[in-house]
Amino acid sequence: METEQPLRLSEVFVSIPDPRQPGKVKHDFVELLVVAVNGVLVGADTFEEIELWANEKQDWLRSYLRLQNGIPSHDTFGRVFGLIDPGQFEQAFRRWMRGVLPALSAEVVAIDGKTSRRSAGIDATALHLVSAFAAGAGLVLGQRGTAEKSNEKTAIPELLSTLALEGATVTIDAMGTQVNIAEAIRARGADYVLAVKDNQPKLAESIKDFWSSFIAHPAAETAHGFFESVEKGHGRVETRRCYVFDQLNCLSKPEQWPGMKSFAVIESERASAAKTTHELRLYISSLAPDAERMAVTVRAHWSVENRLHWCMDVAFNDDQMRARSRHAAHNLAALKQLTLNLIRMDPVKRKGGIKARRIIAATSDNYRAHLLGLQ
């Protein structure tokens, strides 16, 4: 597969059209974006904080930026981010990531959405961002904004069409279990593992009926794959049992799901001193009926919760983001994901989580320059 060379941030941003009127431009567009990345990298979560930090570190920034008219004000940051076309920002982001992580053949790519709750205004709904997350690498590959969660059905195929997914396995929760989405995944040369719930009632019912018959008879009577894992920690024991089947003729309309080869039932049991809970989850897949691979893939999907969504909330204060000027919330959220990738791509193993590394970047010029590829 032909790949692109990794781009420096200035090269990434130069591909984004400057949305401002030429006669009213005071600050260089690319430099403004680079300053914003620096600010987010060191712990600034708002345009006001970016301005405050940049003014304090203006001498250091001038070591590789001209900053002919100084540091833009927070109003200027907010206005420019509000004007940038999110689609063009996302396109530049994806182009950068293709150079950073060109091959996805061994990756589980989790597609999932998250709402920035404080981004809603009086006349607008909160920003809902659907992201593609390479679970193994811990990197965001791209994103697509929607007005509300129900629009994920439209956003997911649009996002998939922009990604180089050949050889990857794409995982999506039940919201994205749609025939056209399965078709979009297969069209990109990838496999899928899709959760099945009541949004596909007949399919879910047929899997449950099959499962009821399976557990009512000796397991040896029905061909299947099986894999079990046990995890202990935080005062509880979690046992997961994955059963995989290829008896597709027992399901409701299996022919409408392109390339489907298997379906799975995963039993989860969580036992603590206080109580024991059970959960049953259903999946369909274009993967061959390999229980261990299915279990690992499903487990990898849920890493998006703590390695992306939780991280954006805790380390980047995403749920408190109040940027509401046109596209500002969307573009700032994408910028934060770009910054998360910068930190995660550091080849040097360092102690501390993302939040701690942002603190180090704020205090160490050398570390900050290292993350930005300036050294």
Beta strands, then each sheet from edge to edge (+ up, - down):
strand 1: 108-116
strand 2: 127-134
strand 3: 139-146
strand 4: 169-172
strand 5: 191-196
strand 6: 225-233
strand 7: 236-245
strand 8: 262-272
strand 9: 276-285
sheet 1: 3+ 2- 1+ 4+ 5+ 9- 8+ 7- 6+
end
